[in-house]
């Protein structure tokens, strides 16, 4: 998708602070972090949100695997971390390319929002 911000970061057309990547997904730092560690993990393939990826179990699984790997490399695996996926504008999705937020480095309450 030519006008998608995350597709442009994946394609290296615009800068992003990439912390991990593999053949399926790319992880980069959020430019407006909500926690000391805030990394976004996006599939290389453009998918709008979970509704559009619901039957692509491999794609969703690969994104979550890279999120786990990022949490480990960022030193969060033993301390705890949160993985968040917003699905639609009404709950906070602002870039319409499926992505998960890996958040950690501070205490977090429940419920969020």
C-alpha distance (Angstrom), angle and dihedral (degrees) to the residues before:
residue distance angle dihedral
X1 . . .
X2 3.79 . .
X3 3.81 99.6 .
X4 3.81 98.8 42.7
X5 3.82 113.4 115.4
X6 3.81 93.6 -150.7
X7 3.81 93.0 47.2
X8 3.81 87.5 54.5
X9 3.82 91.3 51.4
X10 3.83 90.7 47.8
X11 3.83 89.8 49.8
X12 3.84 89.9 47.0
X13 3.80 90.1 -122.6
X14 3.81 89.3 128.6
X15 3.80 127.8 25.2
X16 3.75 124.6 -93.6
X17 3.78 130.4 165.3
X18 3.80 97.7 -113.1
X19 3.81 113.8 -160.7
X20 3.83 98.6 174.0
X21 3.75 140.8 -1.1
X22 3.76 142.0 171.3
X23 3.78 136.3 174.3
X24 3.82 91.5 -74.2
X25 3.80 107.6 37.5
X26 3.80 146.7 12.7
X27 3.82 127.9 -140.9
X28 3.80 122.1 -157.2
X29 3.80 138.3 163.6
X30 3.79 118.2 -89.4
X31 3.81 111.9 -115.9
X32 3.84 90.3 -141.3
X33 3.81 102.5 41.4
X34 3.77 119.1 -159.2
X35 3.81 93.0 -167.2
X36 3.81 137.2 21.8
X37 3.80 87.0 -92.3
X38 3.81 114.0 37.7
X39 3.77 117.1 159.2
X40 3.80 128.0 167.1
X41 3.80 119.7 -144.2
X42 3.80 116.4 -160.3
X43 3.78 133.0 176.1
X44 3.79 115.3 -114.8
X45 3.80 87.6 -128.8
X46 3.80 114.3 76.5
X47 3.79 110.5 -113.3
X48 3.82 119.0 160.8
X49 3.81 99.2 -141.8
X50 3.78 145.0 -40.4
X51 3.80 91.9 -68.6
X52 3.80 88.8 62.2
X53 3.82 92.8 44.8
X54 3.80 98.7 41.4
X55 3.80 94.7 113.8
X56 3.80 95.2 39.5
X57 3.80 96.4 85.4
X58 3.79 92.4 165.7
X59 3.82 93.3 55.5
X60 3.80 93.4 49.0
X61 3.80 91.2 44.1
X62 3.80 93.0 50.6
X63 3.81 91.2 51.1
X64 3.81 90.6 50.7
X65 3.81 91.6 46.7
X66 3.80 91.1 54.6
X67 3.83 89.5 46.2
X68 3.82 88.3 55.4
X69 3.80 91.1 47.8
X70 3.81 91.0 50.0
X71 3.80 91.4 50.3
X72 3.79 89.4 52.2
X73 3.81 94.2 47.3
X74 3.82 90.8 47.1
X75 3.81 90.5 54.4
X76 3.80 95.3 -110.5
X77 3.80 101.4 113.8
X78 3.82 94.8 90.8
X79 3.81 96.5 32.5
X80 3.79 97.3 49.6
X81 3.76 133.0 -110.2
X82 3.78 141.0 -162.1
X83 3.80 127.4 -122.1
X84 3.81 113.9 -159.1
X85 3.80 130.4 -175.6
X86 3.80 117.9 -174.2
X87 3.78 114.8 -156.1
X88 3.80 111.9 -162.1
X89 3.78 139.0 -1.8
X90 3.81 93.5 -85.9
X91 3.82 91.6 66.9
X92 3.78 98.7 40.3
X93 3.80 108.0 -81.1
X94 3.80 103.5 146.7
X95 3.81 101.1 163.9
X96 3.76 110.9 53.0
X97 3.79 98.3 -142.4
X98 3.79 114.6 99.1
X99 3.80 110.5 -100.0
X100 3.76 142.1 154.5
X101 3.78 126.9 -141.0
X102 3.80 116.9 -136.1
X103 3.80 105.9 -156.6
X104 3.78 128.9 -178.8
X105 3.76 148.4 123.1
X106 3.81 96.8 90.5
X107 3.79 139.6 55.0
X108 3.80 114.4 -85.0
X109 3.76 128.3 -160.7
X110 3.79 131.1 -141.0
X111 2.92 133.9 -96.0
X112 3.81 97.8 36.7
X113 3.80 123.0 -141.8
